[in-house]
Amino acid sequence: MTNWIIGIIIVVILIVVLNVVKNYIPQDFSDTTYDRIVFVPGIKTPVWAVDGWKSYLNYHFKNKEIVLIRDNYHYENKDDMIRLKKKLTDILVDGKKTLVITHSYGGIVVVASMQSEQAKAFNVKKIVTLAGPFDPDFSDLYTSQEQIGYERSALNVPMVSICGIFDTTVPCRSTVFPEAKQGPRILVEHIGFLLPQFFGGSKILKEMK
């Protein structure tokens, strides 16, 4: 192995280590207005990734309730979509002050829930979406969106849309949602959002304040 290859490997390792350190620097969330964080993953999210998010959120939000939806669902399965939406609305209907964070298609499910009749009882303070496929050009999503009552219209809740610069599954241009703030663009591919410990965690946390 030549010296330049060894040098590149060392640089990559250093970058990863520095990112991990940065993503675990404690931040001040004392002035936040929510008591609970609900994480809604995208389709077919592996259990290890959901558990990773739980661990990461527990580390930074020791005084808040952390709720993660673990359903392994797919938008082509109508029963999956209806069940997932019901599970989320059943959680939010208690009126507890909540921040919702979503990945990928989880953003569609959250918006649909916020547009439901049950949403009158919700007390969602903010929504943070990671690579949400809100672009109407995603024609293969139309059927599932209709099944759960999703509409691409502004919500009465502050919303931040974060995207990945290298995301080819849901490009940044496809994450735009009416009246939502466009958050930071993170140096990550689509699946990278499942690893906040390594990719963009500190930037995501800043948008959760």
N, C-alpha and C positions, 0 to 999 in steps of 0.2 A: 504494500500500500504506500503510495507516494506521500510526501510531506504535505502537499496542498490538499489532498483528500482528508488527511488527518486534521489539518487546520480547519477545513470546512465543518467537519464533524464537531470539533471543539466549539466553534462559533455557534453552531445550531444548538448544542447542549446548553451553552451559556445563555442564549436567547430564551430558551424554554425555561431555564431556572429563574431568570430575571422576571419573566412573565408570571410564573407561579408566585414568586415573592410579591410582586406588585398586586396580583389578584387577591392576595390574602392580607394585605395591609388593612387594618380595621378602619372603618369609616363611621362618621357620626350620623346616626339615624334618630337621634333623640327628639327631633322636631317633626317627625313624620306623623301623619294624621290617621294611620291605619294600625289595626291590632293583629291582622292576619294576612298571610301571603298564600295565595292559591296558585299553584303551577299546573298549567294544562299543556301537556306535550303534543307533538305531532303524531302522525300515523306510524304505527309499528315501532314506537320508540322502545328500545330494549330496557329491561328492568334496571340494569347496571347504570344506565344514563339517568333514569329518574332518581335512583338512589344517590347518584353523584350530585344531582341538583339539591336533593334534600340535605345532604351533608354540607354542601356549600352554603345554603341558606341558613341552616342551623348555626353555622360558624359565625356568620355576620349578623344574624337577627336572633340573638339568644333570648330576648324578651317578647318575641312575637310567636304566634301560632303558625306553624307551617303545615299546609295541606297540599298533597300531591295526588293528582289523578293518575292511576296506574293502568287504566284500560289499554289493552292492545287492540286498537281499532283501525278500520280502513274506511275512507270516504265512499267507497263503492258498495259498502254494506249498509243498507238503510237502517237495520236494527241496531248496528253499532252506533250510528250517528244519533239516533233518537235516545239510546241509552246513555250515551256520553253527555248529551245536552241536559238530560234529566238529572244525571248525577251532579253536574255543575250547578244547575238551578237549585237543587235540593240543598247544596252547601250554602249558596249565597242568600237564600231566602230568609235566613235567620236575622238578616239586617246588621250583621257585625261589620265594622269598618274594615274594608279589605282592599289590598292591592292584588291585581291579577297579572301574572306574567305567563306568556304563552310562547310556544315554539311552533313554527310552520302552520299546519292546518288547525292547530289548537286555537289560532287567532280567529279563524272563521267560526268555530264553535262558540268562542267567548262573545263575539259580536252578535251572533244569532241569539244567544242567551240574554244579552243586554237589550235586545229588541223584542223580547217576549213579554207576555202579560205579567209573568212573575217578577219581572225586573222592577216593578213598582216597589217591591219590598226590599230590593238590594240596597246595599250601602257601599258600592264600589267607589273608592277614592281615585284610583288611577289604574290604567291598563298599559302594560309594557309588552309589545309584541316583538318577537325575534323571527325575522324572515317570514312574515305573514303573507300568504299568496292572495292579496286583495285585488290584483289586476284582473279586470273582466276578460282579458284574453285567455285566461285559464278555462277554456270552454269545457274541458273534461270534468270540471268541478261543478258545473251548473246544476246537474241533477241533485247531487248531495246537498248543495247550498239551498235549493228549493225545499228539500225534504225537512230541513231543520229551521227554515224561515229566515235565512240570511239575506240581508240587503246591504248593498254598498252605499250606505248613507251615514252621515255623521252621528256620533253619539253625544249624549249630554254628560260625558265623563272625560277628563283629561286622558289623552292617549298618546303614547310615544311609539313610533315604528323604527326599529333598528334593523339594519341589513348587513350582509356580509359582502365584502368587496369581491371575493373570489367565488361567491355563491352562484352556481350555474343552474341550480334547481329552482330557486326563487330569486332572480336578480333584483338588485336594489330598485330598479324602475317599477318592479311589480309589487313592491311592498307599500306603495303610497295608498293612504286611506284618507277620505275627506275630513279635513280639519284636524287631522292628527299631526303632531309634531314629528318631523323627520329627525330621528336621533342619530347618533354616531354611526359611521360606516366602519365595521370592524374587519381586520385582516383575517378572514376566516371563510371556509367553505360551509355549506349548509349544515353538515353533521357536526361541525366544530362548535356550534351553539350548545351542543349537549355536553361540552367540556368547559364550563366557565372557569374552572380552576386553571386552565391553560390558555384559553382564548377569550379575551375581551371581558373577563369577569368584572374588573374594576370599572370599566365604562358602563356596563349594564347596571351595576350598583348605583352609579351616580344618577342614572335616570329613574331609580326607584325612590329617590328622595322627594 
